């Protein structure tokens, strides 16, 4: 259907409201959302999907994430929240089974299908990430490899009572099939009223605005879900409905970590909520995750996401605020910091030759130190980037040597000889900020910046190659932790259910699960 909808302005709205202005405004909002290449654009009526790949991994959701996810849900109201009165509600043996849904969370066409699945109160045996870098797309031997590569997303595989499989692609084909098979009252074509026209236009544009509000999330598989990341043997189980703002945050991370999950729809009015209440001791709060691989069941979006990162990611991402500070606050003042580093170490004095000799000695000491271990980190004790760097290495079981240059770079806080080493690092690598990481004697920079920085090197796969080369050269090897060292993080006052043992615990900082003398 065309973008422009002709209406009788005076009859519908009078002279006060100008519908053409509204259309232009919505078009501008849509075009603005398309300016960011992490959002794919599909004009109404078209189902060709354009995907831009990235490997960015974001942090545990913040209040801003909760807010933007809530606004995205508002943009889609009343879609994907309540079970339709026309839905069959109770499945039977004659109805087809939704076996596989190849999906991208933050995609406008995929969103339409998930919303209809909620409204028809359907389950999906396996929801499978289908971004260009997902295993379903790149690995033909993968158990959940996409059966129809090159077709438009989403792709749905259904199985009827005779065990015959049918593959559907594109939201239009899938929605028509779902309404035909699971809707008691088929849609009757009739002339569209003015109110229905307005709602349809607002709903169409709202879909793109919802994607814009969650830019950068739920679109691509991230670097922390690479080949070395732990993988579950069985799909996870998620009680969920499409329009829930907290469920969206969980689904985004499942997409980014390339995790397959079974979807059990529990929209408002779903009789499946009784089943969910039995699993959760009476709670019907969404989202709710069950992991058959570990026996862990958990609610609350932040707790679920933390569990997913701890269990199935190479590392847990640092807070987004640190990346913002690194890119938008610290990076612009980098030249000034470099000048201060030299001045603090003695540059500009009467004896420049002595200053250069001091830097030569500091540089020799640095070269000796970085050759002493495969991974060496120069740090400040009070830098907020330092504990995040430690946490990444500890999560990855990577042994590292940390050399502190004091509490901070300011006079009185930096250690003796720290100013000279800082200036020497600047001369050697062009970067004086800490932490500063060396792998196999080569500088990769700080947490976010450098050549290319720890997080970028992990996402690009460069870090693991450098570490392997450093270990082969005879340096110390990464330490493998024993099962008794495995500690899973959990937020305070979260309900954790292990097997059939249900308990709510107040946890100070970490949680260890012990059963019959073994850590699980």
Secondary structure by P-SEA (a helix, b strand, c coil): ccccccccccccccccccaaaaaaaaaaaaaaaaccccbbbbcccccbbbbbbbbcccccccaaaaaaaaaaaaaacccccccccccccccccccccccccccccccaaaaaaaaaaaaaccccccccccccccccccccccccccccccccccbbbbbccccbbbbbccaaaaaaaaaacccccccccccccaaaaaaaaaaaaaaaaaaaaacccccccccccccccccccbbbbbbcccccaaaaaaaaaaaaabbbbbbbbbcccccaaaaaaaaccccccccbbbbcccccccccaaaaaaaaaacccccccccaaaaaaaccccccaaaaaaaaaaaaaccccccaaaaaaaaaaaaaaaaaaaacccbbbbbccccaaaaaaaaaaaaacbbbbbbbccccccccccccaaaaaaaaaaaacccccccbbbcccccccccccccccaaaaaaaaaaaaaaaaaaaaccccbbbbccccbbbbbccbbbbbccccccccccccbbbbbcccccc
